Amino acid sequence: MNNHESISQAPVILITGASSGIGAATAQLFAQKGYRVVLAARRLERLQTMVEEIRTQGGQAIALQTDISRLDSVKRMVQDTLEHWGQVDVLFNNAGFGRLNWLEELDAVQDVQAQIAVNLTGLVWSTQAVLPSMITRRMGHIINMASMAAYVATPTYSVYAATKFAVRGFSESIRREIRIHGIRVSTIYPGAVATEFV
């Protein structure tokens, strides 16, 4: 197998929330492991900088500006990935944020609705969008970012914890639903991490 063939057969990972924190670190790690990396997030300038860094180190990456809270944007993200590289081997549903405050102090749209849209709805939509191609290939791996807040809900974390409890339930259900197609599902439950979140 020549080098071109080896590169063309490299697996593809699609990472949401890839512009910083865990998403950015994951992109660098998978690029070093030989994966073709798709970086998806709203901050295109950051993504493009990361793409250049990965390419400079000999990796392959593309940037897709994506608003995970919009269905049309999620569908375009997956479609553009499939058109560019023909497959998605790993979907890392990493995008998420928290607005930590007493419930009565949270804004109903900017804090409550937005957290649910990004942390839960966008994750479900992204999973739904990649499944047809994974089912056709009878392979794939979906990784969902949850949190210890999916097990222990503390004061000021009410809406954030609600979304992560939901991610946990969704992940456990979809794991049983799609394993017959050869698709695996993993869920990550980190505690505090030094990112822009905190």
Secondary structure as UniProt FT lines:
FT   HELIX           3..8
FT   STRAND          12..16
FT   TURN            18..19
FT   HELIX           21..32
FT   TURN            33..34
FT   STRAND          36..41
FT   HELIX           44..56
FT   TURN            57..58
FT   STRAND          60..65
FT   TURN            68..69
FT   HELIX           71..85
FT   STRAND          90..93
FT   HELIX           103..105
FT   HELIX           108..113
FT   HELIX           114..116
FT   HELIX           117..121
FT   HELIX           122..137
FT   STRAND          140..145
FT   HELIX           148..150
FT   TURN            155..156
FT   HELIX           158..178
FT   HELIX           179..181
FT   STRAND          183..188
FT   TURN            196..197
//
